[in-house]
Amino acid sequence: MPWRRPRKRVEHPVNVSRAIEETLEEIASAEDEEDSVELANVDGASIVEAATGQPDTEERAPSPLAEQLSRVELSDAAVVTPVRTAERPEADVDLAVDAARGLRLKNPVLTASGTFGQGVEYAELIDVSRLGAIVNKGTTVLARPGNPQYRIAETPSGILNSIGLENPGAAAVAKKYARAWRELGVPVIVNVAGYSVDDYVTVVSEFAGIAGVVAYELNISCPNVKGGMLFGFDPDLAGEVTAAAKQETDKPVIVKLTPNAPDVVAVARAIEQAGADGLTAINTVLGMRIDTKKRRPILGTRSGGLSGPAIRPIAVHITYQVAQAVSIPIIGAGGVTDAEDALEFLMAGASAVQVGTATFADPLAPLQVIEGLAAYVRANGLGSIRDVIGAALPTPREPR
């Protein structure tokens, strides 16, 4: 059965026969573990998976989808004829940015992982070559069938999702989409997920040498093998997985921060010190909806990740705080729907932005953001979009 938070919170009595400091430390550790249990549940990690880093085949009966994923033919190549448009309103404006160290993009607008598939799904609808880059769907070492239904629930100004990293596995993704990515004409950033440091390293290695792949984005909102705590919760664990990925590739490594961490800034600093080339701020915020008729949580995993405009103020705030603590580029993510939203992130210190949930409502949203940013640069007589990056950050004399 899935690993879930206990229904009743356990009281942790103080052992008077031991040092108060030791007992309080144990209590805090237990409470942190309870929090990470709930977060781990969002991507469907069972207790066996959290302990071993491998898919749990004993406790979870294979679903029809799991069986379908296991039969993916590695020789099947994704075939797509990308849409191309002659009209590019942004063509005469300097929108180029450094989205990470060593990653120069023609504009600061990317798509967010999990909202744009593998890129080929949207390439038949819009001219993806106009984008700064795309981030593919979260990829793990082995195929994952994902979480039980329901996986998505609408909320005011956003959605809750608990997809569970459904994907056919790194080798299958690399084999199937390598050719398609080469033909899309847009840089591809591979989103990497795992339950151990070795998982991340293995996924990175699977995409070595694939044309079109320009960087990796590490999803550290995953439970690790050391007791189930998320990589993104602990600065040391976040630094460890970052350093390991950096040793495996010479391409830029970007790390996606979880807003659910106790101290996001401390995690960001540790990631920078471990050699990361950039950060993405932020991943989804933990949330829940209740079906009042059934008197039960709507999502199959109870909790899910909240995305969309509802979390934008949180994402902008974290971007603003992290930008003052690190020197590597930041990609802002969370509720970007138009150019005005993107400008908030850029002025808060981000060098680029990701458009995610908005593409579900309007596949043209990322392109409209690009056009809006170009219009802003023209209207304000700026030399480039880079002139606004960090504009809202405090000067040395201003209070933070």
N, C-alpha and C positions, 0 to 999 in steps of 0.2 A: 504494500500500500504506500501511497506517497507520503513523504516525510512532512508532517504538519505540526504547527504550533499546538501545544496542549490547550484544551478548552478553558481550563482554569489556571490562572497564574499561580505558580508555586511560591509560597513564602519561604525565604531563606533565613533560618534562625542564626543568630550570632553565637558562635561557640566560645563561651567565656574562658575555656581552658587554653585558648590559643591567643596569639596576639590579635588585637582588634584589626590592625592593618591587614593581616593575612586573610582574615575572614571577610572583611569588606571587599578585598580584591577578588576573592572567589565569588562573592555575590555579584559584583559588577561583571565578572567574566560570564557567569551563568545568564545574566540578563542580556548581555551582548549576544550570547549564543541563541537565546530565544528570538531576538530580533533577526538574526541571520537565518534562522530556520524559516521564518515567514518570508523573507526575501528569497531564499533558495527555492521556496515553493513556486515562485513566479515562473521560473523556467523548468519546473517539473523535476527537480533533482530528488531522487529518493535517498533514504539514509545509506543505502549501499553505494549509490553513485557518489555521494559526498565523501564516503569513506575510502573508496577505491579509485575514483576518477573515471570509472568505466560505466557504460550503460548497464542498468539493472535489468537483466533478463529473467531473473528468478521471480521477483515480486510483481512485475508488470506483464500481464498477458499481452502477447503481440496483437496489435490492432490491424484491421485491414490496411490502414495507411502505412503502418510499419512494414507489413509484408510487401506492399507496393514499393516502398523506398528500398527495401533490400534487393529488389529485382532490377534496380536501375542499371541499364547497360552503359558501361563506361565508354563504349565506342560511339554512343549517340552524341553527336555534336549539335549544339543549338544553332539553328539557322535563322537568320533574321535579315530583312532588308530595311536598313535604317531610313527613317524619314529625313530628308534634307530640305531646308528652306533657304531661299536666296536672300530674303529680307532679314537683316540683323541690325536692329536699331542701336545696339550697343557697340557696333564695330568701330566707330570713330572716337570712343572714349577709353581712357586708360583705366581698366578695372583690374589689372594684374596684381596679385598678392602672393605673399609667402605663407601658405597655409600650414606649413611645418618647415623645420630646417631642411633645406635641400628639396623642397617641394614648391616650386613656383607654378601657379595656376593662372590662366588667362582672365579669370574673374573669381570672386569670392563665394559663389553660390554652388553648393554641393547638395546632393540628396542624402537623406539619412538612412542608415541601415534598417532593414526590416520594412521599409515603406516603398521601396523602389525595385523590389525583387532582385534579379540579377542584371537589371538594366535593359535586357532584351524585351521585357514585357512592355515597357514604355517607349521603346525605340520605334515601334510601329505607329505610335500616336503623336510623338513630339520629336523635334530635332535635338536629340540628347547631346550632339556634338557642340551645342552652344553652352552647355554646362561647364562649370569649372572642373568638376569631377563627380563621379557617382560612388557611393559606398554600397557594396553588395550586402545581401542578407547574411546575418550571422552564421558563421561556418564552424563546425566542430570536426574532430577527427573522424568519428564514425557517424553513420546516419542516425538521426533522431526523429521519431514520429511526432513529437510535440505533445502538448498538454491535452487533457480531456476537454470536451465542450462544456460550457460555452467559453470561447476564447476572447471575445470582444464584447464590450458593453459601452454604449454611448453615455457621455456625461455632459453637463453644461460646458460648452467651450472646450471639449476634448473627448478623448476616448480612453477607456481602460483596455489593456490587452494582456493576455497571458498565453502567447503562442507557444512558448516552450522551445525556442531554437530549432524548430522543425527544418531539417535540411538533409540532403542525401549523403553528406559526408564530404570532407575536403577533397579526396581523390576524385570523387564523382563530379564535384563542382568544377575542379580544375580541368578535368578531361572534357567535360561537356561544354564549358563556356569559354575556353581559351580562344578559340577561333572567333566566336561572336564578339568578345571583348576587343579583339584586334580590329574588327570591322566597324565598331561603334564610333570610333574617332573621338573618344572621350577618356581621360584618365580614370582608372579603376582603383579604388582603395578597398582592400579585402578586410572585412570585419571578422575578427578572430575571437572565438570563445572556447572555453575549456574548463575542466575541473582539476587540472594539475598543471604545473609549469611545463611538463613534457607535452601536454596537449597543445598548448600555445605554440611551442617550438615546432611540433610536428605539422600543424596546420600551416605555419609560415613556410616551412620547407616544401610543402606540396605545391606552392605557387611560385617557386623559384624559377626564373627564366621565362615566365609567361608574359608575352608582349601585352602592353596595356596596363598591367598591374604596376602602379607607381609607389604604393605605400601600403602599410597595414594599420588598421585601427583595432586595438585590443579592447574587447569588452570585458572589463574586470568586475562586472556585476554578476559574477558567477561564484557559487560556493566551491571552496577548494578542499583538498584531501585532508587538511589539518584541522579536523573538527567541524567542518561545515561553514566556517566564517568566510564571508565574501572576500575576494582579493582586494576589492575596492574599499573595504572597511579598514584595512590595516596598512599603514605606510610601508612596513617592512615587506609584507607579502606583495604589495603593489610594485615596490621597487624590484623585488626578486623576479617577478614575471616580466617586467620591462627589460631588465638587464639580459635575461635569457633570450628574449625575442631579438634584442639588438645584436647579440652575438651570432644569431642565425642568419641575419640578412644585412646587406649594406643599403637597403632602401629605408626611407623614413619610417619610424615607428611612432604612431599617435596612440595615446591612451585615453579611453572614454571614461570620464569620472562618473561615479554614482552619487546623486545628491543625498542618498540615504545614509552616507557615511557620517560617523560622529564628528569628524573634522576633515572636511573636504580639502581645505587649504594645506593641511599637513600631508595628506596623501599626494596632492599635486606637487609639493616640494620634493617629496621622496621620489616620485616618478621622474622629475627633472634631474635630480641627482643621479638616478640610475641610468641616465643617458637618453631619455625619450626626446624625440624631435618635435613633439607637439602634443596638445591636449584637446579633447572634445568635452565641452561643458554645455549640456549635461545629458545623462541617460534619463530614463523615465522615473517618475516619483511614485512611490508605493501608495496604492489606494484601493478602495473597495466600494461595490454597490450591492445593495440588498434588494431582493425581490420581495416587496411587502406582502404580496398575495401568498407566495409560497413560504415566506419567512425564512428565506435562505439566501446566502450570497449568490449572485448571478453567475460569476465566473466559476468554471470547474475547479480552479485552484484557489477559490475564495478571493485572494488578493491578486492584484495585477499592476501593471505599470501605466501610470497616467501620463498622457502626452497631449499636445495641442496647446492652443492659446492659454488654457488655464494655468499652465506651468511656466509661461514666459517670464513673469516677474521673478520667479525663483531662479530660473536659468540666467537671467540678466544679472541678478544679484551675485550669484556664484561666479559668473564670468568676471564681474567687476572686482570681486575679492581675490580671485586667483590671479588675475592680471597684475595685481600689485605685489604678488608673492613670487612669481616666476618670470623668467626672461624668454622662454620658448613661446612660439605662437599658439594661439587658442582658436579653436573652431567653436563658435556658439551654436547651440542647438536647443530647441524647445519652444514650439509655438510660433515659428516664423511663417507668416502667411503672405506678407507683402514687403515692399522695400522699406517702409517705415519701421517694421519690426526688425528687419536686418540691420538698419542703421542704429537701432538701440544697442544691439550686440556689438557692432563695430565700434561705436563710441564708448562702450563699456570696456573695450580692450581686446575684443576678438579680431582676428585677421580675416576670418571667413565665417560663413554660416552654413548650416544644413537645413534644408526644407524637408519635412517629413510628413506628418499627419495631413497637412494641407493638400498634398498630392492626391489623397483619397477622394477629396471633394472636387478638386480641379487639377488634372494632370499638367495643365499649363502654368500652375503656380510658380515653380522654380524659374521658368523663363520670364514670367511677369516681374519677379523680384529682380532679375538681371536688368531688365529694361527700366525698372523704377530707379535702380541705383545709378544707371547711366544718365537718366534724366536729372537726378539730383546733382550729379557732378557738373553737368552742363549748366543747370539753373543757378548754381552757386559759384560758377567760375573757378572750379577747383582744377588743379593739375592732374589729379588722379583720385581714385577712391581711397587710396592710402592716406590721404590728408585727414580723413575723419577717424582713423583707427586710434582708439585711446583718447579721443577728444574730451570725453567726460571724466576721465580719471583725474584725481586731485593732483595739484602741483605740490611740490615739497612743503609749501607753507600751509596748504589747505588741510583741514581735518579729514580723516577718513571715515 
